[in-house]
Amino acid sequence: MAQTPALDVRGLTVRYGGTTAVHELDLLIPRGQTVALLGPNGAGKSSTVNAALGLFRPSSGTVEVLGRDPLTAVRTGGVGAMLQHGGLPSEARVGEVLRLVAGRYADPWPMADLVATTGIVGLTGRRTEQLSGGQRQRVLLALALAGTPPLLVLDEPTSAMDVEGRHAFWATMRSLADRGHTVVFATHHLDEADAVADRVVVVDGGRVVADGTAAQVKSGIAGRTVRFGCTDRTGLSDLPGVTAVGGTGDLVELATTDAEATLRALLAARDRLPDLEVRGASLEQAFLTLTGGTR
């Protein structure tokens, strides 16, 4: 007999007053997948996640989590959630909070393994207000896993972490996936989605606009990426063939439908193009193209 999916969303519509945040969205996630949910601010990601956690009743459509209604799945420990603005009680030690939460579940994750898996072995005696941003995120992950949930839902889980912390966090996620957990995460770090996710779902305007592996999402975008070092982005969006301008810091990435024309115009306008590369579309450029050039 086939397992029920981890998440089955059909025709989900969410309205806030006169604004439609999610419009007839369908999303089926089998058990065992690691899925990145991507989209610009206001795309409907958080509303979809909140509906899956039973935090409100959708305007229309259905949501099933592990074959049950979301609230039942959450209350029985089927779902662990790590939300972007999750809080911890003040003036309490980490170990006390973990034991309190784990005590709510019939089959809690063994405490010694839980703290080892989430990398907080040295933090259990520390007060919550003494934790750094990255340490707080790891404690919140431990709380999300306390009930041994088959489905883990994460909203911007590495937002407060440095680079080293992010790498360690995703190593933990890979370990959880190897144990059979389903992981659904929303992130603005597209490199994380590219490196970690089995599947990438891009949401824009409350609808799914792309769904597949990272390679499939990238290959579905026509054109190439021109990358080079640049401190002045003036006029780049007006170059021939350019459909989106991305990149971080002094590194610019231009999505272009005509790399040759773009390069000719660049070389005519600029004396130097340090670290110049031309390659197929990156996940960032695919994302920008799919969502109209917004992050």
N, C-alpha and C positions, 0 to 999 in steps of 0.2 A: 504494500500500500504506500502510495506517494506521501511524503511529508507535506503538511500544510506550509505555505510560504511564511517567511519571517514577517513580511509586510505586504499587504494587498490593499492598494488604494484604487478606488474606482469612481471616476466622475467627481472627484473632490472639488467642491467650490466653497470658498471662504470669503464672506463679505464683512466689511466693517463700515456700517452706515451705507453710504453710496459708493464706496470703493470696493472693487473686487480684487482681493489679493491673490486668490488662487482660482483658476477657471477650468473646471472639468478636467482635472489632472488625473491621469492613470499612472500607476507605478507598482510593479510587481517585483519583489525582491525575494528570491529563493534563500533558503537557509545556507549559511556558510560563506556567503559573498561578503567582500569588503567593497562598499559603494561610497563614492564621493558625490555629494550633492553640491553643485556649483551654481552660482548665479549672482548678479549684481545686487546691491542693496535694494530692497523692495520688490525682489523678483518673486517672492512667495516661499522661499526656503524655510524660514522660521515658522511661518504659518503651517506649512506641511508637516514639519517636525512636531509642532505643538499639537496638531490634530492627531498625529500618530501616538502621542503620549497621553491623549485623552484630556488635554488641558482645556478644551472647549469642544462644543458640538458643532460640526461643520454646517454650513448653510444648506448644502445638499451633497449627495454622494455618500459612499461608505468607506470605512477604514477598518480593516481587520489586522490584528497583530497576533501572530502565532495561532491563527484560527479563532481568536476571541476578540471581544470588543477591547479597545485600548485600555480603558480603566481597569478592567479585570486582569489583563496581561501585566500591567504595571503593579497592581496591588499584590499579585501572587508571585512577584519576583521574576517574571518573564522578561522584563525590560529593565536595563540599567541606563540612566540618563546622566549626561554630563553637559549642563547648559552653560552658555557663555557667561552669564552673570550669577552663577551658583554661589551661595554663601556658606560660611561655616560659623558655628556658634562661637562667640568670643569667650575668653577665660576658661577654655576647656582644652584638655590635652588630646592630641591626635588619636592616641590609642583608645581613649574613653569614647570619643565620637564614633570610631570604627566599631567598637564592641556594642554600643547602643544601637547603631543601624543594623549590624549583622544579627542582633537578637530579634529583629522583627521577622526574620525569614525562617522557614521550616528547614531549608537546606543551605545554610550560609557557606560561603567560601572559607575553608580553613584559614584561620587568622595568620599563621606563620607563612603560609604559601601566598596569601593575599598581599602581605606587606613586601614579600620578596619579589613577587611578580610585578608590582607597581613601583618598585624602587624606593620605598619609604622606610626601610628597616631602621635607619637612624633618626627617624622623625617621630616615632610613636610617643615619646616622652615630652615632645615639644608642645608648647601652647600654640593654638591656631593663629593668634595674632603675631607670632614671631616668624611665620612662614614667609618665604619669598613668593613672588608671583608664580614661578614655575613649580615650586614645592606645593603651593595650594592646588594647582591643577592636578598634580599627581595624587594628592589626598582625595580630591574630588573624584578622580578616576577610581581609586580604591573603594570609595563609598558607592559608586555606580556599580561596581563588580561584587559588592558584598553579598548579594543574594544569588550569586552564580547565574546571572541571566544569560539565556541563549542569544538575546539581541541587545546590542549596545548602541545607543544613539548619542552622538557627540556633536555639539554645536561650537565651532571655532575652538577646538580643544587646546591648540598650542599658541593661542593669542598672547599669553603672558610669558612664553618661554624663549630663552636664547637658543642659538643654533644647536649647541650641544644638547640642551634639554629636548629640543624637537626631535633630534635623531634618536635619543634614548626612548622618547615617548613612542615613536613609530616602530621601533624595535619591539616594544611591548605589544603594540597592536598586531604586528606580524605573528608574535607568539600566540596571542589570543585567537587569531584566525586559524593558526595551525591546530588549535585545540577544538575548532569547530564553531566558534562564536561567529555570529553575523555582526558586522560592524558597518554602521551608516554614519557618515560624518559630513558636516557642512564646513567648508573652509574657504578662505580667500588666498591661501597659499597653494597656487596651482602646481608648484613643484611637488608638494606632498601628494596631491591627487595623482599626478603622473607617476610617481614612484611607488605608491602604496596600493592604490585602488585596483581591484579586479575590473571595476566598472565605473564609468563616469556618467552622471546624469546632469545635464545643464538645463536650468530652469530660467525662463525670462518671461516677464509679463504674466506670471501665474500659470504658465504652460511649460511642458517639457519640449525643448527645442533640439536636444541631441541626447542620445542614449547608446552607449557602447563602451568598448574598451577605450583607453586613452588613445591608442594607435588608431582605432576606427574613427574617433571624433576628429583627430588631427587629419587623417587622410580624406575626410569628407569635405575639407576646406580647400578650394582651389587656390593656387598661387604659392608663393614662397615667402620666406622671411629674410630680410636684409638686416644684419646686425652690425653695429659699429660703435666706437666710443664717441660721445658727443656731449658737450655741456650746454649747447644752445639748440633748442628744438624748434626755433622759429621757422615757419614755412614748411616743415616736414610733412604735415598732413596735406599740403597742396601739391606735392610732387606727383608726377604722372604714375598711375597704377596703384598708389598707396590707398589702402582701405582702412587701416588702423595704425595708431602709433602706441607702442608699449615699451616695456623695459623698465629697469629700476636704476636709480642713481645716474651715473655717467654712461650707462650702457643703454642704447636705443635699439628697439626692434620695430621694424616697419613691415607690416603685412602688405604684400603687393601682388597684384594680378599680372604684372609685367615687370619682372625683375630687371630686365635689360634696360627698359626705359627709365626705371627708377634710378639705376646706377648711373646712367648717362647724365641725368639731371643732377644727381648728387655730385658727381665728379666735376661738372661744369660750375657748380655753385660753391664748392668747398675745396680748400687747398689740401686738407688732410682728412682721411677716414681711417683712423687707427683701429686695429683689431677687426678689420672688415671680414664678414662671413656672409655667405648666402646659403640658405638651407630650406628644407621643407618646413611647413607651418609648425610652430610649437603649440603646446596646449594653450598657452596664454593667447597666442594670436588666433587660434581657433575659437577660444572663448570670446575674445573681443569682436571677432567677426559675427559670431552667433548672437551676441547680445548688443550689437550696435556700438561697440567701442567703449563700453563702460565696465568698471571693476566693482 
